[in-house]
Amino acid sequence: MYKIWIDEAGRGPWLWSVVACALCFNPEAMPPKEFLSKMTDSKQLTEKKREELFKELVEMSKSSPPVRGKLEGGLPQVFFWVWVVDNHVIDEINIKQANKEAMRRAIVELLRKVDKEKIASVLVDWKDNYKFDELDRQPVYIIGWDAKVTEISAASIIAKVFRDKLMSTYGELYPDLGIESHKWYGTKKHREYLNDKSKITSIHRVSYKPVKAILEAKPKLLLHICCWPDATVPIMDLKDKYDITCFWYDPNIQPKSEYDKRLEHFKKVCEIEKVPYIEWPYDVENFFLKIKGLENTPEKWEKCTQCYDIRLQKTSELAVELGIKYWTTTLNISPHKDVEKLFKLWDKHSLKNNLEFLKIAFRKNKGFERSVEYTKKHKIYRQNYCWCIYSDTFPKDYKLDK
Ligand code: SF4
């Protein structure tokens, strides 16, 4: 009488298929005891050992050719069948049903090799009580017997090695996926890799919550804010498409009391718009170092280029640190800024840090006028001079407190 055992591999991973193996030994030609003693839970074996046992099991499943002096060859010592249900089906019917389907099809195929009348029992190493119409006698479900029952060990080795072999082919097709490091599971590394959702492949299980969340998530964007009035329109325009974090790094503002006032209004609008923000400490010394020797160049010339550069450099560095791929700045909404210069600097820092920037001319589509309206409506402070003491519009009566 045959005892059929079923095991599966690949329920947990984020990638590709679930594989089930239905197996029974041939009671008329049992594998040698020496071989059976090597069987244990596939997870406790090394990859090399699993592969050796897999090969032996495949050989044992074949009839051996007739030997001299005998009319018939040797009987197969093991019968098994493997069925694969891929990630697209898993996404459609869920992993529980996909697992059942893989087991059902493995049983159906195995029944072509063994006499159904001679099946004594069907045992499944799993907790779900699937019922199979194809069987007269429904399976008994047990858990954690991989290491205790030789047939379960054999079924688990076959399912696992079969799946691993095909997955390693996918590993070659998607070398960037780093399959070796996460083995297809939802590890931290795998999650970090998928931070860029364009990296989700055709073999990912997109119905799995974490993968689905990554797929549906808005891309992250670090938005450098030069002053709050200028930030209103970019935030309103980008908020629906991007998961924005605002960044305050404006060491060029003097005096400190003015800096604090603008910072306070920046925070106020972040709260109104419900966007998170990061505030960088007042870094005025570095600003003066950056423009040293250029203080008296005309506005929009080299002094201002350095002033844009220090802020863009810091923003791009922070984007890298936070793992945010997209970045931009509100600097170019103001008609007083040189957009071409800004775009060149953006290119420089994006290339250097492997980032994508949003090259949007925010001042188009009446950006500046809309920002004026917004600040009036919400009573947001709107400054009336560019930010450093060397700007043409810096009020002469200001007392410096830097
Ligand atoms: S004038 Fe404005 S842009 Fe130019 S350096 Fe001063 S603060 Fe920066």
Residues whose N, C-alpha, C, O or C-beta is under 5 A from the ligand:
A	BS01	SF4	N252 K303 C304 C307 C386 W387 C388 Y390 S391
